[in-house]
């Protein structure tokens, strides 16, 4: 599974130590109310489509790029749904990262959902009441995106 060139260069310097990165997740909802998910190569789990924001890249552009790269679907980001911090993630190779996660609700514009790169085993559309085994964070993001609220959700720690 490839990582952005800037991150590969950074990993050469810092090794597996934890990195703070910015990322996006896409809740892509089609005209039938189905959500687009991908089954990840690195851990075999189903997840929202997303990825790391390249230096200088606008987050909404990242959502469009990641959806096209991973699924062959061109999307239009319509709403910022949530801003939160992921738990620390340890990848199979030992790299550790934590993400500022910007979640966008998106509408598909064109393309047929398919595995379009080496990051996914499968991609597919799922009704919200028939989702595969995905993590609670992804379920929460989907629920917030489908709730139809105008404002983004911000997690507060109570400090």
C-alpha positions as CSV (number, residue, x, y, z in Angstrom):
1,X,0.0,0.0,0.0
2,X,1.6,3.3,-1.1
3,X,2.0,6.4,1.0
4,X,2.5,9.9,-0.2
5,X,6.0,10.8,-1.2
6,X,6.3,13.5,1.4
7,X,5.4,11.0,4.1
8,X,7.8,8.4,2.8
9,X,10.6,11.0,3.0
10,X,9.5,11.9,6.6
11,X,9.4,8.3,7.7
12,X,13.0,7.9,6.5
13,X,13.9,10.5,9.2
14,X,11.5,9.6,12.1
15,X,11.1,5.9,11.5
16,X,8.0,4.4,13.2
17,X,7.6,7.2,15.8
18,X,4.1,8.7,16.0
19,X,3.3,11.4,13.5
20,X,0.5,14.0,13.7
21,X,-1.1,14.1,10.2
22,X,-4.2,15.7,8.6
23,X,-6.6,13.5,6.8
24,X,-10.1,13.4,5.3
25,X,-12.9,10.8,5.3
26,X,-15.7,10.8,2.7
27,X,-19.2,9.7,3.4
28,X,-20.3,9.4,-0.2
29,X,-24.1,9.0,-0.4
30,X,-25.8,8.0,-3.7
31,X,-29.3,8.8,-4.9
32,X,-30.5,5.5,-3.2
33,X,-29.1,6.6,0.2
34,X,-26.3,4.0,0.0
35,X,-22.8,4.7,1.3
36,X,-19.6,4.0,-0.6
37,X,-17.1,1.9,1.4
38,X,-13.8,0.2,0.7
39,X,-12.2,-2.9,2.2
40,X,-8.7,-2.0,3.1
41,X,-5.7,-4.0,2.0
42,X,-3.6,-3.3,5.1
43,X,-6.1,-4.7,7.7
44,X,-9.0,-6.2,5.7
45,X,-11.5,-4.0,7.4
46,X,-14.3,-2.1,5.6
47,X,-14.0,1.7,6.0
48,X,-14.9,5.1,4.6
49,X,-12.9,6.3,1.7
50,X,-10.2,8.7,2.8
51,X,-6.6,9.6,3.0
52,X,-3.8,12.0,3.9
53,X,-3.9,15.7,2.9
54,X,-0.8,16.5,0.8
55,X,1.2,19.6,1.9
56,X,-0.6,22.7,0.5
57,X,-3.6,20.7,-0.7
58,X,-7.1,21.9,0.1
59,X,-9.0,19.2,2.2
60,X,-12.0,19.2,-0.2
61,X,-9.6,18.5,-3.1
62,X,-8.2,15.6,-1.1
63,X,-11.6,14.1,-0.8
64,X,-12.2,14.3,-4.5
65,X,-8.7,12.9,-5.3
66,X,-8.9,10.0,-2.8
67,X,-12.4,8.9,-4.0
68,X,-11.3,8.9,-7.6
69,X,-8.0,7.2,-6.9
70,X,-9.5,4.5,-4.6
71,X,-12.9,3.8,-6.2
72,X,-13.1,5.4,-9.7
73,X,-15.9,7.6,-8.5
74,X,-15.8,11.4,-9.0
75,X,-17.5,13.1,-6.1
76,X,-18.6,16.6,-5.1
77,X,-18.0,17.5,-1.4
78,X,-21.2,19.1,-0.1
79,X,-20.7,19.5,3.6
80,X,-18.1,19.3,6.4
81,X,-19.7,16.8,8.8
82,X,-17.2,16.4,11.6
83,X,-13.8,17.5,12.9
84,X,-12.2,15.2,15.3
85,X,-8.9,13.4,16.2
86,X,-8.5,9.7,15.6
87,X,-7.0,7.4,18.1
88,X,-3.3,6.5,17.6
89,X,-3.2,4.0,14.7
90,X,-0.4,1.4,14.4
91,X,0.0,0.0,10.9
92,X,1.2,-3.5,10.2
93,X,4.7,-2.2,9.3
94,X,5.0,-0.5,12.8
95,X,4.4,3.1,11.6
96,X,2.2,5.0,14.1
97,X,0.1,8.0,13.2
98,X,-2.7,10.1,14.7
99,X,-5.0,12.2,12.5
100,X,-6.9,15.4,12.5
101,X,-9.9,13.9,10.6
102,X,-12.1,16.1,8.5
103,X,-15.2,14.2,7.4
104,X,-17.1,15.4,4.4
105,X,-20.5,14.3,3.1
106,X,-20.2,13.9,-0.7
107,X,-22.4,13.3,-3.7
108,X,-21.2,11.0,-6.5
109,X,-21.0,12.8,-9.9
110,X,-19.7,10.1,-12.2
111,X,-17.9,6.8,-12.5
112,X,-18.6,3.2,-11.5
113,X,-17.4,2.0,-8.1
114,X,-14.5,-0.4,-8.5
115,X,-11.2,-1.2,-7.0
116,X,-9.1,1.5,-8.6
117,X,-5.7,1.2,-6.8
118,X,-3.7,-1.1,-4.6
119,X,-5.3,0.2,-1.3
120,X,-8.6,-1.7,-1.5
121,X,-9.6,-5.3,-1.8
122,X,-13.2,-4.4,-2.6
123,X,-15.4,-1.4,-2.9
124,X,-19.1,-1.2,-2.8
125,X,-22.3,0.7,-2.0
126,X,-24.1,-0.3,1.2
127,X,-27.5,0.7,2.7
128,X,-26.9,2.3,6.2
129,X,-29.0,-0.5,7.8
130,X,-26.9,-3.2,6.1
131,X,-23.3,-2.0,6.6
132,X,-20.5,-4.5,6.8
133,X,-18.3,-4.8,9.9
134,X,-16.8,-1.3,10.2
135,X,-15.5,0.5,13.2
136,X,-17.6,2.6,15.5
137,X,-15.9,5.9,14.4
138,X,-17.0,5.2,10.8
139,X,-20.5,4.3,11.9
140,X,-20.7,7.6,13.8
141,X,-19.4,9.6,10.8
142,X,-22.0,7.9,8.6
143,X,-24.8,8.6,11.1
144,X,-23.8,12.3,11.4
145,X,-23.6,12.7,7.6
146,X,-27.1,11.1,7.2
147,X,-28.7,13.1,10.0
148,X,-29.1,16.2,7.8
149,X,-27.8,18.8,10.2
150,X,-26.4,21.9,8.8
151,X,-23.5,22.3,11.3
152,X,-20.4,20.2,11.7
153,X,-19.9,18.1,14.8
154,X,-16.9,19.0,17.0
155,X,-15.7,16.6,19.6
156,X,-15.1,18.2,23.0
157,X,-13.1,16.5,25.7
158,X,-14.6,18.5,28.6
159,X,-11.3,20.2,29.5
